[in-house]
Amino acid sequence: MADRPTLERLVKLNDVWLSRKDVLHGIKKYDVSSRKIRIHTDCGEVITVNNSRRSASARSLRNSKYRKVCKLCKLSDERINRFVAKDFYDPGITYVEAPVKKSAPKKVLKKGMAEASTVQTAPVAAETPQKAVSIAPQAAAQTTQTVSQSTQSTSKEPVSVSAKEKFSPSQRKRLEALLISDEINLDDPNLPPFEELEAEMVSKRKAELVDIYENSREHMLAKLERDISAFLISKGFIEIKSSILIPEEYIIRMGIDKDVELSKQVFRTDDGKCLRPMLAPVLYNYLHRFGKVMPDPLRIFEIGPCYRKESDGSSHLEEFTMVNFCQMGEGCTRENLVQLIDEFLTYLGISYEIEGDECMVYGATVDVMHGDLELSSAVVGPVPMDMDWGIDKPWIGAGFGLERLLKAKYNFKNIKRGSRSEFYYNGIYTNL
Ligand SMILES: [Zn+2]
């Protein structure tokens, strides 16, 4: 028995196109990509469909029935008869061009309510190697959210809507994706029906995207980076841009190899390098080198991407943006550090509380919190690790994850909304 021919072959053999309303059109030409076919009819219509053996289009072209013939296409009887008779199908011919794929389950993208791990300040402070590589434990406690990339109706989930639940699970996921923060309580029994609510939210989100396009045209993550740069430069910090690909040896010198969990999280390449999981190592090198050149105190900062593999795959960002700023030499007191953090977060319009331990043997950490969200763990040096990097002056420093700052500022439920993404733009779901 012949395999079902591809839609491309059906288009070629039939030489006519049957519209959804069962109107027969002539095919002037067609273009084929790996996934789609674009049909140009003789009457000037352009139709793009999935190049699938199983689509409705393929089914109708295998069929011989039609409702009427397009007048504009001026189809000859010969072409109509060819479609009806299907005598191009020789029973002896098999149409095995490619194995028919088993119907794949609908794609459901798992989206982490991911938090960038709190990355240690630069340079990283360490009372113990373990402390040096600690990442915020609360980051792992984030819940996850699954977002169906296709529309709600394609899911195979049972659509049993109990009396309590107004929306099916897939409808709920769709609505959650469309919500930016807590603007609507989905458990509110007085909400309109799904179709109405979805349409309302889609049009709201579209209007917001158009507004961005017509007015600011700025990506919030990029803008935050620019704002932070401007602030730190105005405060006397020199901007650094170092390589994202760093020698793995730096990671070992930061003590990360001693922490099994964090060590597993490093993206390694095959030539002894890795994607930087933090900015600290290179900033240490800059402190050492610029410390010999620049007047005292030395102030440096860097903003850029960092990478950490996440084994749970759902509660963290693997790709996030850090800013680290540090000062070395004169004036490296806890008071000055807290003052600087205050000016920084006030400038960004983000509320915070400071928690911290002032009486540690080596340096003091200053935890900067926004509610339960840790924004930064800042450090008053010196710390023992300094000698491995040739640093022998006091320093203060802090590191912030930019996606966390956005989450705090805009009250995002999901850190991905402000991250590098094709699914969200400035917090707005893009599959509208
Ligand atoms: Zn036509």
Residues whose N, C-alpha, C, O or C-beta is under 5 A from the ligand:
A	BS01	ZN	H25 G26 T41 C43 C70 L72 C73
